[in-house]
Amino acid sequence: MSPADSTIEMVSRRVTRAERIADDIHLFEFRDPAGADLPAFFAGAHVSVRVPNGLVRKYSLCNDPAERDRYVIAVKREPSSRGGSQSLIDDTRLGDELPVSAPVNNFALARSPGGYLLVAGGIGITPIVAMMHQLRANGGRFHLYYCTRAATTTAFREELAEFRGQGNNVTLHHDGGDPAQSLDLWPIVEAPKGRHLYCCGPRGLMQAVRDMTGHWSPSAVHFESFTDAAPRPDDRPFTVRLARSGATVEVPVGMTILEALRAHGVEVPSSCESGTCGTCRTRLIAGEADHRDLVLAEDERARNIMLCVSRAISAELVIDR
């Protein structure tokens, strides 16, 4: 648990449903133990859950926001992760109570008279399902493109079919794990048509969407990502020097710059902590960064860094803190 996790206010919620809904994807339903209504949420919101091994992880809510009696999340088992998804899936049983935060929304639907383009990959479908419920209820028009490896790895297959019609469409694309069979995104994003685009899924999919939407208005393209990833094989420890104080902070493998700064009592504004919102954007004064965000344009990367996900190529980074 990071220092920031200890500040999250959580309330005990009972697990009233826990089942496998696709290969390596499990659904969990939480309700108030006394049967009371839960705090309301809007599509795109997530909750933080303290899983049985003590880690705190963020999960998008995927049920209809009109429902006040339950929160529903879907979780993918990630064998190479730091253990959050594995613990929730392996160690949680019906009737258990887990600490769950109130909903937080960094991925809210904007008003879009031109309609909505929804692009999801794998477990990234979770916030998109809630969006489809909300849009259908409010008369919003959308087209979903959902990319998975196969039908057996596709979550909510039956539920998604129910959203077709009344001007809405759902396209499922299975690539069989072959990059050559990936969905051709360009015809989909070539013409913005006054729409807003919402994308959630693997980093590669989101990067591809980002690269192909440079001609869209930046305010019309939205990303959501939660990371529970293990360190990359080429990750190395490095040092961050704070230009204003002269202090230095060591950033080991398996810890982000943001986490290392917090551990040393340096507070940095943050929100998504997945490189998609831009809140922790910081001026980079010296050093070569390994940029892993989806916010900075190429011409901004020499002088800025997102502290929540990016690392260093050089032995030291100097930042404006």
Buried (B, 14 or more C-beta within 10 A) or exposed (E): EBEBBEEBEBBEBBBBEBEEBBBBBBBBBBBBEEEEEBEEBBBBBBBBBBBBBEBBBBBBBBBBBEBEEBBBBBBBBBEEBBBBBBBBBEEBEEEBEBBBBBBBBBBBBEEBEEBBBBBBBBBBBBBBBBBBBBBBEEEBBBBBBBBBBEEEBBBBBEBBEEBEEEEBEBBBBBBEEEEEEBBEBEEBBEEBEEBBBBBBBBBEBBBBBBEBBEEBEEEBBBBBBBBBEBBEEEBBBBBBBBEEEEBEBEBEEEBBBBBBBBBBEBEBEBEBBBBBBBBBBBEBBEBBBBBBBBBBEEEEBEEBBBBBBBBBEEEEBBBEB
